[in-house]
Amino acid sequence: MPEEKNLTSGRYTISQLKMHEMCDSILEQLEKAISLKENGLILESDAVMDMLLLEVEKIMEQFDETKEKTENLNFDNSILPKRGKLLAENDKVILKAVSDKDYENYMEVSYECSILRSAFREDAFKKDLWESFLSDTAANFSIFDKVTGEYVGYCGIKNINVENWELVIELLKKYRHRGYGYHALVVMLNALTKLTGKTTYRSRVDSDNYASQNLMKKLGAQPNGISEMFIHGEDLRKFQEENKNLIDDKLRKLAKEFHVAPIDLIGHVLEFRIEWKLTDL
């Protein structure tokens, strides 16, 4: 669950630092592809982009569960609403299954939440991003303001073919900290629980994303350990050593809540477990 990112502030968040550890070479390749294209070397540019997309796919795979342990191929996704159809609503938000009409809005919110903004200059990158968003293994819902009908963002389930469904949500900057995230997730969880009978969900949150942590607590989520994302092994240990100065009183307090050493919050994400009960707003 992303937070607002400001790369001009002079102080990166932990999640941004992790991404920079991985993305230097990707950005270098992207700049090379753009330069080749601008100089008329289309085939050479396409070849570089193909390699770039492979690296991006490897990053995206870090979000997936261990398939051998979690595949649940018996889930019938026909019970979910078709593209553009209503999932649920309340007096603040309307949730509809994502449709092709949501493309521009989705790109806008993805751009705002990304630190790889240069990649959005390439149509191939956006095409791959959109196809992944519409994948049959995901269940994503566009969020609209109930009164104005304006697009707010999206929420959903990262992968419906795993046992423990993980929540995702991204909002346009102008709609953050206004209650839309909480309302959208409550409406979605109520609807999905009624449709599927599922009551257990999970969420992963950056250790310095306090807004999303507060949202999870408001939903009744409980700490459920930490997990690796993006970097592993020796790279993770090196990252922790280089950034141990980021440990402050907030991280120390958070480490106690999750029963881990403060250094372990550098380079890991927090795991929350949600035992959902139907909730009225």
C-alpha positions, 0 to 999 in steps of 0.5 A: 500500500503506497504512500505519497512519494517526494523524491525532491525532499532530500530524505527518501523513505525506506521503500524509496531507498529499496527501490533505488537499490534495484532500479538504477540499472532499469532507469539507465536502460530506459534512458538508453532506449529513449535516446536510441528512439529519439535518434531514429534507432527504433529496432535498437530501442525496442531491443533495450525495452524488451530487456527492461520489461523482463527486469520489471517483470522480475520486480513484479514477481516479488509481490507474488506468493510462493505458488506451491504453497498457496495456489487455490485453483478452485476459486470461481471468479465468475461470481465477481462483477464483470468489467464496469459493473457495480460491486457495492456502494455507500453514501461516500463511494461507489466501487465498480469492476475495472473497465477499459474506460478506466485506463487514463484514470488508472495511469494517472494514479499509477504515475502519482504513486510511482518512483519510476515515472520516466517509464510512463513515457514508453507505451510498451511499459504502460501497455504491460502495466495495464494488462497486468492490472486487468489480469484474470488473477487479480480483482481490481475495482475503481473507486468513484465519489458517490456525489460527484462521480469523479474517479478517486483511485482503485482498490482490490485483491492482488491475486485471487488464486492464492489462499490469503487474499492481499489488499491493494489500494492506490488513491489520487493525491487529492483524495488522500487523508479524506476517508475515501480509503477507509470507506472503499476498503470497508465497502469492498471487504463487506461485498467480497465477504458476502460473495465469497465467504472469505473472512481472512485477508492480509495487507503488506505496508511499508514500515515508515508508511504510518498513514497506511498503518493507521488505516489497517488498524482502523480496519481492525488488522493485527500485526502478523510479522514481517516479510521481504520484498524487492531485496534478499540475502546479502543485498538485504543485509548490506541495505540494512547496514547502509541505512541503519541510521533511519532507525528512530523512536517510531521504528523502535516502537513499531518493532516492539509491536511486531516483535522484531529487532528495529534493524529488521524493519529496514528492508522488510514490510509489515504484515497485517492480518484481517479477520473481517466481520461485516461492518456498517459505516 
